[in-house]
């Protein structure tokens, strides 16, 4: 009985080693290519036959084909020429947004040899987008009592390209009252501030027209512009002030759509129409303005869509309170999405 057990254990070990060897023999070194985005359909990516060390006729004779891991096939294998080519134009921003590396992975299967070759194609960025503003005209209302040196945050431009191909700088048209200051957020996004250099006089010049230009440093350089309309206000000398500069809230990712997360509150020391406060979400390009909604009267922040921890772990939302004549104060809302056990393990089998 003991001898039979040893024999069976030894047989199982031999079978396991054989299967492991067979599996390892099917996997080979990874092949890697790099191509720029927006290439024409049918553009050459690489010589698969040469890189696999096969003759051209072997590709068709041995049943070489692409096994894609995604829903959409971006590449095709020409078994006559041995070339890997693009199926259509590839938009890097559509596939990978602003991730530093954009990689497409698939396998080449040689059927009669039962061999799988892993292929990785890096899609590099080209300067195919210009910086753009959400609105063509930005409007500011500034009291004539505002002190020189006061800063006004302007809407950021957005450029989905990367590095030097993305937004790099802003420029303000020449004028006598304002200058421009450019700062960067922690995540690297650059945003402009309008700085008042000389006192405004409503009786002398009630309206100022400025042009804000955003540029990248790609090849060639692209730019976008927005008009700034500055309306000078007479007499309102107090801006709304929020009860706290930063509001924080932790939200489970499974809260239903339409849930109220928190309420912001700001007060204005003026009287009458100058003390009436309305709330606005500062809309910057991206998903935030599509996921949350701020009630302009009550200051309640509610969800427009379902949250997903796996998609985004936190959101920073800038909110603005304006009084009756346009003075404003700002605060920030930090929403942390709490992970829930809502995903099952996923197994992929080729």
C-alpha positions as CSV (number, residue, x, y, z in Angstrom):
1,X,0.0,0.0,0.0
2,X,2.8,2.3,0.9
3,X,4.7,1.5,-2.4
4,X,1.6,2.2,-4.5
5,X,1.1,5.6,-2.8
6,X,4.8,6.5,-3.5
7,X,4.3,5.4,-7.1
8,X,1.2,7.6,-7.5
9,X,2.8,10.6,-5.9
10,X,5.9,10.2,-8.2
11,X,3.7,9.9,-11.2
12,X,1.8,13.1,-10.3
13,X,5.0,15.0,-9.9
14,X,6.2,13.9,-13.3
15,X,2.9,14.9,-14.9
16,X,3.0,18.3,-13.2
17,X,6.6,18.9,-14.4
18,X,5.6,17.9,-18.0
19,X,2.6,20.3,-18.0
20,X,4.6,23.1,-16.5
21,X,7.3,22.6,-19.2
22,X,4.7,22.6,-21.9
23,X,3.2,25.9,-20.6
24,X,6.5,27.6,-20.3
25,X,7.4,26.5,-23.8
26,X,4.3,28.2,-25.2
27,X,5.3,31.6,-23.7
28,X,8.1,33.6,-25.3
29,X,9.8,37.0,-24.9
30,X,7.7,40.1,-25.4
31,X,7.9,42.1,-28.6
32,X,7.6,45.8,-28.2
33,X,7.0,48.6,-30.8
34,X,6.4,52.3,-30.5
35,X,4.4,54.4,-32.9
36,X,3.0,58.0,-32.8
37,X,-0.8,58.5,-32.6
38,X,-3.0,59.5,-35.5
39,X,-1.1,57.4,-38.1
40,X,-3.1,56.6,-41.3
41,X,-5.0,53.3,-41.5
42,X,-2.8,50.5,-42.8
43,X,0.4,52.2,-41.5
44,X,3.4,49.9,-40.8
45,X,4.1,49.1,-37.1
46,X,6.7,46.3,-37.3
47,X,7.9,43.2,-39.1
48,X,6.4,40.4,-37.1
49,X,8.0,37.6,-39.2
50,X,11.5,39.0,-38.8
51,X,11.1,39.7,-35.1
52,X,9.8,36.1,-34.5
53,X,12.5,34.6,-36.7
54,X,10.1,33.0,-39.1
55,X,10.0,32.8,-42.9
56,X,7.1,34.6,-44.6
57,X,5.4,31.4,-45.7
58,X,5.5,30.0,-42.2
59,X,3.1,32.7,-40.9
60,X,0.2,31.3,-43.0
61,X,1.3,27.7,-42.9
62,X,1.5,27.7,-39.1
63,X,-1.7,29.6,-38.5
64,X,-0.3,32.8,-37.1
65,X,-3.0,35.2,-35.9
66,X,-3.7,38.0,-33.5
67,X,-5.4,37.2,-30.2
68,X,-6.7,40.5,-28.8
69,X,-7.3,41.2,-25.1
70,X,-9.7,44.1,-25.7
71,X,-13.0,44.6,-27.4
72,X,-11.6,46.6,-30.2
73,X,-8.9,45.4,-32.5
74,X,-6.4,48.2,-33.4
75,X,-3.9,46.1,-35.4
76,X,-3.9,43.5,-38.2
77,X,-1.3,40.9,-39.2
78,X,-0.5,40.8,-42.9
79,X,0.6,37.1,-43.3
80,X,1.9,37.8,-46.9
81,X,4.3,40.5,-46.0
82,X,4.8,39.6,-42.3
83,X,3.9,43.1,-41.3
84,X,1.9,44.4,-38.3
85,X,-0.3,47.3,-39.5
86,X,-2.8,49.7,-38.0
87,X,-6.5,49.0,-38.5
88,X,-7.6,52.6,-38.1
89,X,-6.4,55.9,-36.7
90,X,-5.4,55.7,-33.0
91,X,-6.2,58.7,-30.8
92,X,-3.9,58.5,-27.8
93,X,-6.1,60.9,-25.7
94,X,-9.2,58.9,-26.4
95,X,-7.5,55.6,-25.3
96,X,-5.3,56.8,-22.4
97,X,-6.4,60.3,-21.5
98,X,-3.4,61.9,-19.8
99,X,-1.6,58.8,-18.6
100,X,2.2,59.1,-19.0
101,X,2.4,55.8,-20.9
102,X,-0.2,54.6,-23.4
103,X,0.3,50.8,-24.0
104,X,-1.8,48.4,-26.2
105,X,-1.2,44.7,-25.5
106,X,-2.2,41.7,-27.5
107,X,-0.8,38.2,-28.4
108,X,0.4,36.5,-31.6
109,X,-0.6,32.9,-31.6
110,X,1.3,30.3,-33.7
111,X,-1.3,27.5,-33.7
112,X,0.6,24.5,-34.9
113,X,3.5,25.2,-32.5
114,X,1.1,26.2,-29.6
115,X,3.2,29.3,-29.0
116,X,2.0,32.7,-27.8
117,X,4.1,35.8,-28.3
118,X,3.2,38.9,-26.2
119,X,3.2,42.1,-28.2
120,X,3.2,45.6,-26.6
121,X,2.7,48.8,-28.7
122,X,3.4,52.1,-27.1
123,X,1.3,55.0,-28.6
124,X,3.3,58.2,-28.3
125,X,1.8,61.7,-28.1
126,X,1.9,64.3,-31.0
127,X,0.8,67.9,-30.7
128,X,-2.7,67.4,-32.3
129,X,-4.7,69.5,-29.8
130,X,-4.7,73.2,-29.1
131,X,-5.4,74.7,-25.6
132,X,-9.0,75.7,-25.3
133,X,-11.2,77.5,-22.8
134,X,-14.6,76.2,-21.8
135,X,-16.1,79.6,-22.7
136,X,-15.1,82.1,-25.4
137,X,-15.8,85.0,-23.0
138,X,-15.0,85.3,-19.3
139,X,-16.8,88.0,-17.3
140,X,-15.5,89.6,-14.1
141,X,-17.3,92.2,-12.0
142,X,-14.8,94.2,-9.8
143,X,-15.6,97.0,-7.4
144,X,-13.9,100.4,-7.9
145,X,-12.9,100.1,-4.2
146,X,-10.8,97.0,-4.8
147,X,-7.3,97.6,-3.7
148,X,-4.3,97.2,-6.1
149,X,-2.6,93.8,-5.7
150,X,-5.9,91.9,-5.5
151,X,-5.9,88.7,-7.5
152,X,-8.7,87.1,-9.4
153,X,-8.6,83.4,-10.4
154,X,-9.4,83.0,-14.1
155,X,-10.8,79.9,-15.8
156,X,-8.0,77.5,-16.9
157,X,-7.6,76.3,-20.4
158,X,-7.4,72.6,-21.2
159,X,-5.1,70.7,-23.5
160,X,-5.3,66.8,-23.5
161,X,-1.8,66.4,-24.9
162,X,1.2,65.6,-22.8
163,X,4.4,67.4,-21.6
164,X,5.6,70.2,-24.0
165,X,2.6,69.4,-26.3
166,X,0.2,70.4,-23.5
167,X,-0.6,73.8,-22.0
168,X,2.6,75.6,-20.9
169,X,1.8,79.3,-20.5
170,X,-0.7,82.2,-20.6
171,X,-0.4,85.7,-21.9
172,X,-2.5,88.8,-21.3
173,X,-3.1,91.5,-23.9
174,X,-1.4,94.9,-23.1
175,X,-3.5,97.2,-20.8
176,X,-3.0,99.9,-18.1
177,X,-4.7,98.2,-15.1
178,X,-4.1,94.5,-15.0
179,X,-1.2,92.0,-15.1
180,X,-1.1,88.2,-15.3
181,X,0.3,85.7,-12.8
182,X,0.5,82.0,-13.7
183,X,0.6,79.3,-11.0
184,X,0.5,75.5,-10.9
185,X,-1.6,73.2,-8.8
186,X,-0.2,70.1,-7.1
187,X,-1.2,67.9,-10.0
188,X,0.7,70.2,-12.4
189,X,-2.3,72.0,-14.0
190,X,-1.4,75.7,-14.7
191,X,-4.0,78.3,-14.0
192,X,-4.0,82.1,-14.5
193,X,-4.6,84.9,-12.0
194,X,-5.6,88.4,-13.0
195,X,-3.8,91.0,-10.8
196,X,-5.1,94.5,-10.3
197,X,-2.1,96.9,-10.7
198,X,-3.9,100.3,-10.7
199,X,-7.1,101.5,-9.0
200,X,-10.3,101.3,-11.1
201,X,-12.6,104.2,-11.6
202,X,-16.2,103.5,-12.5
203,X,-16.9,107.1,-13.6
204,X,-13.8,107.1,-15.8
205,X,-13.9,103.6,-17.4
206,X,-16.8,101.3,-16.5
207,X,-15.7,98.4,-18.7
208,X,-12.3,96.9,-19.7
209,X,-11.8,94.5,-22.6
210,X,-8.9,92.0,-22.3
211,X,-7.6,89.0,-24.3
212,X,-6.2,85.9,-22.5
213,X,-4.1,83.5,-24.7
214,X,-3.1,80.0,-23.7
215,X,-0.2,78.3,-25.5
216,X,1.6,75.0,-25.7
217,X,5.2,74.5,-26.8
218,X,4.8,71.7,-29.2
219,X,5.9,71.6,-32.8
220,X,4.1,73.5,-34.2
221,X,2.9,75.7,-31.3
222,X,-0.9,75.8,-30.8
223,X,-2.8,78.4,-28.9
224,X,-6.4,79.3,-27.8
225,X,-7.9,82.6,-26.7
226,X,-10.7,83.9,-24.5
227,X,-12.1,87.4,-24.1
228,X,-12.2,88.9,-20.6
229,X,-14.9,91.4,-19.9
230,X,-14.2,93.4,-16.7
231,X,-17.2,95.4,-15.5
232,X,-16.3,98.0,-12.8
233,X,-18.9,98.2,-10.0
234,X,-19.7,101.2,-8.0
235,X,-19.5,101.1,-4.2
236,X,-19.9,97.4,-3.1
237,X,-16.9,97.0,-0.7
238,X,-17.5,93.6,1.0
239,X,-17.2,90.2,-0.6
240,X,-18.9,87.0,0.6
241,X,-16.8,84.9,3.0
242,X,-17.3,81.2,3.5
243,X,-17.6,79.8,7.0
244,X,-14.5,77.6,6.3
245,X,-11.9,77.6,3.6
246,X,-12.1,73.8,3.0
247,X,-15.1,71.5,3.4
248,X,-14.3,67.7,3.6
249,X,-16.6,64.8,3.3
250,X,-16.2,61.0,3.1
251,X,-18.7,59.3,0.8
252,X,-19.2,55.5,0.2
253,X,-19.0,54.8,-3.6
254,X,-22.4,53.1,-3.5
255,X,-24.4,56.2,-2.5
256,X,-27.4,56.6,-4.8
257,X,-27.5,59.3,-7.5
258,X,-29.0,62.6,-6.2
259,X,-27.6,62.2,-2.7
260,X,-26.8,65.5,-0.8
261,X,-23.2,65.3,0.5
262,X,-22.9,68.6,2.4
263,X,-23.9,72.2,2.5
264,X,-21.6,75.2,2.1
265,X,-22.4,78.6,3.6
266,X,-21.0,82.1,3.0
267,X,-22.0,85.5,4.5
268,X,-21.6,89.0,3.3
269,X,-21.2,92.0,5.6
270,X,-22.9,94.4,3.2
271,X,-26.6,95.3,3.3
272,X,-29.5,94.9,0.9
273,X,-28.8,93.4,-2.5
274,X,-25.0,93.5,-1.8
275,X,-25.5,90.9,1.0
276,X,-27.6,88.4,-1.0
277,X,-25.3,85.4,-1.8
278,X,-25.6,82.8,-4.5
279,X,-23.3,79.8,-4.9
280,X,-21.6,78.5,-8.0
281,X,-19.3,75.5,-8.8
282,X,-16.1,76.7,-10.5
283,X,-16.2,74.6,-13.6
284,X,-12.8,73.4,-14.9
285,X,-12.4,71.0,-17.8
286,X,-12.8,67.4,-16.6
287,X,-15.3,65.1,-15.1
288,X,-16.0,67.0,-11.8
289,X,-18.7,69.3,-13.2
290,X,-20.5,66.3,-14.7
291,X,-20.6,64.3,-11.4
292,X,-21.6,67.0,-8.8
293,X,-24.1,69.8,-8.7
294,X,-24.1,72.8,-6.4
295,X,-27.5,74.4,-5.6
296,X,-27.0,78.1,-6.2
297,X,-29.5,79.1,-3.5
298,X,-29.0,76.6,-0.6
299,X,-25.4,75.7,-1.2
300,X,-26.2,71.9,-1.1
301,X,-23.7,69.7,-3.1
302,X,-25.4,66.6,-4.6
303,X,-24.3,63.8,-6.9
304,X,-25.4,63.7,-10.6
305,X,-23.9,60.3,-11.3
306,X,-22.9,57.2,-9.3
307,X,-19.4,57.3,-7.8
308,X,-16.7,54.6,-8.4
309,X,-13.7,54.3,-6.1
310,X,-11.9,52.3,-8.8
311,X,-12.3,55.2,-11.2
312,X,-11.5,58.1,-8.9
313,X,-10.6,58.1,-5.2
314,X,-11.1,61.8,-4.5
315,X,-12.4,65.0,-6.0
316,X,-11.4,68.6,-5.3
317,X,-14.2,71.1,-6.1
318,X,-13.8,74.8,-6.0
319,X,-17.0,76.7,-5.1
320,X,-17.7,80.4,-5.4
321,X,-20.2,82.7,-3.5
322,X,-21.2,85.9,-5.3
323,X,-23.2,88.8,-3.9
324,X,-25.7,91.0,-5.7
325,X,-23.1,93.1,-7.5
326,X,-20.6,90.4,-8.3
327,X,-18.0,90.3,-5.5
328,X,-17.1,86.8,-4.6
329,X,-15.3,84.5,-2.2
330,X,-14.1,81.0,-2.8
331,X,-13.7,77.8,-0.9
332,X,-12.8,74.2,-1.7
333,X,-14.7,70.9,-1.2
334,X,-12.6,67.8,-0.8
335,X,-14.7,64.6,-1.5
336,X,-13.1,61.3,-0.6
337,X,-14.7,58.2,-2.1
338,X,-14.7,55.2,0.3
339,X,-14.1,51.9,-1.4
340,X,-16.9,49.2,-1.1
341,X,-16.6,45.5,-1.9
342,X,-18.3,45.8,-5.3
343,X,-16.0,44.0,-7.7
344,X,-15.5,40.3,-8.2
345,X,-12.1,38.8,-9.2
346,X,-11.7,38.8,-13.0
347,X,-10.0,35.9,-14.9
348,X,-8.8,36.2,-18.5
349,X,-8.1,32.9,-20.4
350,X,-6.4,32.7,-23.8
